[in-house]
Amino acid sequence: QVQLVESGGGLVQAGGSLSLSCAAAGRSFTPLAMGWFRQIPGKEREPVAAISWHGSNTYYADSVKGRFTITRDFDKNTVVMQMSSAKPEDAADYSCATSTTNESASGKSSAYNYRGEGVQVTASS
């Protein structure tokens, strides 16, 4: 069984920073590509950032390029997304995703076969 546990959600002020973490765990499980998605109530889930299995490739949505950074810790099976220069429109439910078959950083939801419960990020203007 695969588990993805996100942490780090909360309130971020406009222009401020926040770090989200996602720990992957499971028996005989190797998280390959890992990514973050976000969803605002009433809107479709959208990709935010992703990182490849070896960490050599990343994907960022245009809306967060230059502001968010995704990294991973292979020893801990953890992916971290550092949010900087936050904007009010960054407020959303952020969920982590991973794939056991895809190694490439992808912004496509279909590229991932496991997803966490999500954490809430609120942003003040």
Buried (B, 14 or more C-beta within 10 A) or exposed (E): EBEBBBBBBEEBEEEEEBBBBBBBBBEEBEBBBBBBBBBEEEEEBBBBBBBBBEBEBBBBBEBBEEBBBBEBEEEEBBBBBBBBEBBEEBBBBBBBBBBBEBEBBBBEBEBBEBBBEBBEBEBEE
